[in-house]
Amino acid sequence: MPQARRRAFFVSDRTGITSETLGESLIEQFDGLKLKRSTYPYVDSTDKAHGLVQIINRSAEEDELRPIVFASIANQEVAEIIQTANALHIGFFDVFLNRLEKELGMEARHSVRSRVHNLERYDARMEAVNFSLNHDDGMSEKNLEDADVILMGVSRSGKTPTCLYLALQYGIRAANYPLTPDDLDTTDLPRMVKNHKHKLFGLTIQPERLHDIRQERRPDSRYANLNTCRNEVADAQAMFRRHNIPFTNTTHKSVEELAVAIMQECKLKRRF
């Protein structure tokens, strides 16, 4: 039976993204489980580790339940201190590094290295992010021919976050174009993207979900009206089908899932 008071600590000697991502993937397997989440990034010294152990132990005492600790810590000394806490400890480095060391017949460094040690990869990522920002919401058609993919969809269908995720995670130069009512009134593709049809990928969304999103942005406006949302979504999907543009529904997909689907459909390759 789910424990409503149980706490989860996501701990890392870096940003905490790895421990959060892997930990959340495990938590999702338990329907109805409610947790109080806390993330502690950059626990990269013994002093910080000892301080965190005190916090975890205090939590266990107050809740009368052992917390769950999801840890991605490369430094063995720091990791061993965290393991002394009164908690269920799941260490991702412990699980994977030990097995790799045995298989490869060599010892891992067990130390943190800056992510910017590969300047070529870092530059590719930053270039892609800048490209996506400069080509957000049809802002500019300059150098649009350099785009790897151009996402097209009605306002608030998920174009911008997906573009930025593609840029950050894969180094993909992703532009996006918002379909306006004027664009949807015609049978032709918008002028700005017409010559780049082979790079287009459409995003659609359930009208009810679109209505909720727009309602938060502009309450009770024509823009947020459910009938407006239904008409725009229907017209956008008709455009995609008319011009044989691949598209996907963003309603129940995370940005990670959307990015993977686009990479596969458009046969894009990671730049780093």
N, C-alpha and C positions, 0 to 999 in steps of 0.2 A: 504494500500500500504506500503511495507517495507520501513523503515527509515534507510538509509545507515549510518547516522551519530550517531545513538543512541548508547549509551554505556551501558554495563552491568558490574556490580560490584558483585563479588562473595566474600562474607565476612564471616569470621568464627573466633571463639575464639580458634579453634584448627587448624588443617592442611589445611582446606578449601576443602577437598575432598568431603565431604557431600554436601556442597553448590554448588560446581561445578557439581557434578553428577546429583543432583536433578534439578538444574537450567538448565543444558544442555538438560535434558529430556523434560523439558517444552518448551524450545526454539526450539527444533527439530520439534515441532508440527506446526511451522509456516514456510512454504516453502518460500525460497528466502529472509528470514530475515537476514540482515547483521548487526553484532554488533562488536563494539570494546570492547574486554574483558579485565578486570583487576581483579586479585585475591589478596585479602588482608587477609592472614592467621594470627592467633595469635593476633587478636584484642581483648585483654583480660583485658583492663583497661579503665577507663573513659577518661584518657588523649589520649590514642590511638583512642578511639571512636570519641572524639571531633575533633581530627586531620583529621580523615577520613571523617567526615561530611563536613569539609571545602573543601576537595578534591572533594567530590561528588557535593557540591553546585557550585564549580568553573566549574566543567564539565557541569552542567546544564546551567550555564550562558553562557559559551563559545559556546555550541552546540545549545542553544535555544531549547533544548528538555530535558525533564526529563529523567535521567538515570533509569535503572532498577537495583534494589539491591536485590540479592538473599542472604539471611543471615541464617546461622545456628549458633546462639549464645545462649548459655544456661543462661549466667548471665543476669538477667532481667534489671539491671541498665545500663549495656553496651548496651543491645538491645534497650532500650528506647531512648538512645542518638542517635543511628543510625537511628531510626525511625523519628527523627526530620529533617533529610536531605530532600532536595527538590528532591524527587525521588519516583518512584513506589517501595514500599517496600514489599517484599515477605519473611516473616520470617517463616522458617520451624518449629522451636520450638514453635512459637506462634500458628501455625495451629494445630500441633499434641499434644503438651503437655496439652493445655487447655482442649481439648476433653478427653484426658486420665485421667486428674485430676478429671473431672466430673464423668466419668464412674467408676473410681476406688474408688472415695470418699476419696482421699488423695492428699496431695500436693507434687509436684516434688521438687527436691533439687535446681534446677535452678543454678547449679554451675558445673564447669568443673572438671572431674576426670581423672587422668592419665590413658591412655589405658593399662599401664603395671601393673594395680592393680591385675590382675589375672596372676600370674607367670606361672601357668600350661599351660594356653592358649598361653602365649607369648613364652614359651619354645617349645611348639609344632610347632608354626609357624616358629621359627628360625631353629629348627631341619629340618623341611621340606625344607626351603630355602637352607640350607647348603647341603642337600641331592641333590636337583635339580642342584645346582651349581657344585657339585662334579661329577654329572652324565650327564653333558651337552654335547651334540654332541658325544655321545659314548666315552667319555673321560676315563671312567673306568667301568669295570664290577664287581668290588668289591662290595659286598653287594647288587647286583642288584636284588636279590631275595626279598629284603625288599621294593622294589618299589611298590606303589599302582597302578601305570599305567606307561607304557612306550610308549611315542609318537614316531611315526616313519614316516618319509617323506623325500622328496628330500630337498636339501639345500635351505634355505630361504623360506620355506613353513609355517613358524610361530611356530616352535616347542619350541624354547627357551622362548619367551615371554609368551607363554601359560603355560609352565611348572612353570615359576616363579609366574604367577598369581594364579595358582592352589595352590602353596605352600603358598603364602602370604595370600590369601583370605580364603582358606579352610584347610590349614595344610596338603595338599596332597603331599606325596613323589612321585614326578613325574620326571622320567628320560626321556631322548630322544636319539634317534639313527638316524643319517643322512644316508640316502640311497645313496651310491656311485654308479658310473657306474659299478664297479665290482659286487656289490650286485645285480644290476638290470639285469646283464647279465646271471644270474642263475635262475633256477626255485625254488630253495630252499630259506628258510629264512636265513638271516645273522647268522653266528655262535653265535655271542654274545647274541642275543635275542631269538634264536631258542627254548631254554628250558623254555622261559617265554611267550610263545605264548598267553596264557590266559590273559596276562596283556597288550597286544599290542593294540594300537589304532592308526589308520593311519590319516595323514593330507595330503590333496591334494590341488591343486590350479590351477586356469586357466593359461595355458602356457603364454598367453600374459601378464598377471599380473606378473608372475614369471620373464619373460624377462625384464620388466621394473625395477623390484627390483634388479635383478642381474646386469643390465646395469649400475645402479648407483654405484654398488660395484666394478665391473670390466668391464668398458666400452669396447665394441667391441671385447670381448673375446669369445672363443669357449664356455666357461661356460655360458655366457649371450646370446648366439645365440638362436634365436627363435626356430629353429629346434631342438636344443639340449634340450631346455625346453619342447617342445612337446613330444619328445621321452622319456625323463625321467619321465614326469608326466604319460604318457600312460603306461610305464613299471611298475611304482609304483602302479598304480591303478590295473593293471593286477595281481601284487603280492598280493595286499590286497584281491582281489576277489578269487584268487587261494587258499589262505589259510584261507578264511572266517574271515578276520580281519575287524572289523567295521572301517569305516573311514568317514570323513566329508570334505567338501570343505571350505577352509579358505578365499576364495577370497572376499566375501562380508560380512564376519562375524567379529565382533569385538572380542577382546581377552576375554571380559566378556561373550559373547555369546558362544564362543568356549568352555570356561571352564564349563559353565552350561551344554552344550550338552555332553561333556565328562563325567561329573559327573553323568548325567542321564543314558547314554548308558552303562557305566561301573559299574553302581550301587555303586558309591563311597559315603562315608559318611564324612561330615565335621568333623574335629578333634577338633574344638573349636567353 
